[in-house]
């Protein structure tokens, strides 16, 4: 098993679930991935659930909080590590995006801000705090890929390039274009263009991929636990993957990579 990997600036490194039914979600993810969970009481912000690979000592892989507004859909938010939150928020605004929640320190957990790109896909930015160094990524049972679904790929390329310094490298994939976001020679995420095959009501969004040992077994187990499998297990170049919504409606994907370093080559 590869060692835990802490993300560098510009990389996805934390994910946060906003759920209308936290206990349902907690049961689903602990049963599906074998995660351990515990709850922190953050002064001024209420309860925050931590998911870890082991016990209360970590390592931390994800967080969860109650959905603040019932009018909003349940969702996973992908956070990207940055050096300076305010500088990054300024770049978001300069690129046509919005600040949804200003930079906020969460009592040692870390400092985070929530943003929205010009198309309406929300994402987070974060710097680690004293309580956790940051979530681990790119090992089994953790997030190993973050993917943007965009209806205006060219605009997204300009925006995220300006905010994170990513380079967009396009490749043909079964007749459509798939974009790899790169820092230097490393892929940090991807983007799929939302064409006419997508339902018109689907908004642009980010989705996390979780590394699993057996995609077929995991998808079947997810269905048993109440998930809805949207894309059954299928082979793609990086591995075998499946997309689903959890029992509360949040979208996620699982993948069994073809090589031991995960899908983000």
Secondary structure, 3 states (H helix, E strand, C coil): CCCCEECCCCCEEEEEEEECCHHHHHHHHHHHHCCEEEEEEECCCEEEEEEEEEECCEEEEEEEEECCCCCCCCEEEEEEECCCHHHHHHHHHHCCCEEEEEEEECCCCEEEEEEECCCCCEEEEEEECCCCCCCEECCCCCEEEEEEEECCHHHHHHHHHHHHCCEEEEEEECCEEEEEEEECCEEEEEEEECCCCCCCCCCCEEEEEEECCCHHHHHHHHHHCCCEEEEEEEEECCEEEEEEECCCCCEEEEEEECCCCCCCC
